[in-house]
Amino acid sequence: MNREQFILQVELTSKAFRRFLVALCCGDSALADDVAQESYIKAYLSCGSFTNPEKFNAWIYRIGYNTFLNHKRGERLNVGYDHAKEFVASESADGSFEYQELYAALNRLPPGERTSVLLFYMEGYSIKEIAEIQETSQDAVKQNLSRGRKHLRGLLSTN
């Protein structure tokens, strides 16, 4: 993939990719922007070896997902639910987003479940595509979706 093709693909996918990252980061748009920027840099540095523009979405989402996981591993913060709920409602969360309770619930899901739920329900990816993005099996994605729905149901019904 050359520079012009890369730029075109970024322009075509940037809104959906950012929306996914904002949800993955539970409303923290600054963090989502950082993850997006780092993901695009990683993708650009590797685009010379990328040969299938039809799979650009899955490729950039996988890079974004892995970048997010690396950031979370480096963070290693353990806070209680009440503190997380206050954080999501604070100015550090994207104030224009109306679903702060959902963000708080998503923030409590393990990253694999959260990503599977977001890609399936928000972005409309198939189970096979999600498995490619997460570099896991389709059965693992189905399990993440099932567990994620169950956990969200429990978290949202208690709020």
N, C-alpha and C positions, 0 to 999 in steps of 0.2 A: 504494500500500500504506500503510495507516495504522499507527499505533504498536502497537495490539493484534495486528494481523496479523503485524507484524514480530517481536514478542516470541514469538508462537506458533511461527513458522517457526524462530527461533533455538533455541527449546526442543526442537523436533523434530529439528533437524540438528546440534546442538552436539557430541554425542559422536562422531559419524562425522567431522565437520569437524576436531575436535581430534585424533582418531586420525590423520587424513590429514596434518595439519600436524606432528605429532610425528615421523611417518615422513619427511616432506619435510625436516624439520630434523635428521634423522639422530639422533633420540633426545634432542635438547636440548629438554626439555619447557618450560624457562623461555623459550627463544626461541619455541617453538610458541605458548605462551600470549601472548607479546607480539604475535606476528603475528596470532593470533586476535582479540585485543582491538582492535588497529588495524584489522583487516578489518571487524569488527562496527561500529566507529565510522564507517568510510567508508561501509559499507552503510546504516547508519541515516541518515546525512546525505543519502544519495541515495534513500532508500526512497520518498519522495514521487513520484518519477518512475518508479519500478518498478511495472509494472502486471500482471505475470504470476506469481502465487504458485506455479504449478506448476513454474516454472523457477528457483525460489529456490535450490535446491541448486547448479545450474550457475553461477548468478550469484555466490553467496557463495564458491564454490570458485575462480572466476576472480579475484575480489577477493583472496582469500587467496594464490593463486599469484602474482599481480602484486605483492602486498605483500612476499611472501617474496623475489621476484626483486629488488625495490628494496632490500631489506635487504642481500642478498648483494652487490649492486653497490656499496653503500656500504661494505661490509666490506673487500673486496679484499685478503684475506689469502692468501698463498701459503705453504703449509706442506707438508712432505714426508709421505708415507704413514705412516711410523712415528710421527711426531708426531700426525697425525690419529687413528691407531689408539689411541694413548695417551689422547688427548683424549676419544674416544668411550667408552673404558673408565673414564674418570675420573668424579668425582662430578658434573661438569657435565652428563653424559649421564643420562638417566632410568635410575636403578639398577634399577628394577623390570622393565625391558625385557630379555628374555632373548637378543635377537638382535643383540648388539653387532657381531659380524662382518658381519652383513647391513647394519647402519647404516654401518659403515666402508666397505663396498663401495658402498652407495647414495651416500655422501658424495663418492665419486670420480666419479660419473656427472654429466654436464652436466645443468643444471636441467630442460631440456626432456625428456630421456630419463627422468630420475628421476620427474618428475611424471606422464608418460605411464604408466610402469610401475606407479606407486602407484595412480593412478586406475583403471587397467584391472584389475590383479590384486588390489589390496587393497579398493578401493571398489566394484568391479563396474560401472564406467561403460562404456558402449559407445564405440566409436571416434568416432562422430558427436558424442556428448556431450563427449568429451575435446577434440575439435577446437573445440567451442564454448567450453569453459572456457579453453583455451590460445589461443583466437583465431587458429587456424591451420587448415590444410587436413587432411582425413582422411588423405591420402597422407603428410603430414608426421608425423601421429600414428603411422601404421603403421611408418614409417621409424624414428621414435623408439623404438617398442616393439621392433622388430627389433634395432636397435643396442643398446638398453638390455639386452635379454636376452643378447646376445652379450657385452657388456662385463661384466655380472654373472657370467655363466658363467666367464669368464676370471679375474675378480677373486676369486670364491669358490673356484675350484679351486686357486689358488695359496696360499690361507691354510691 
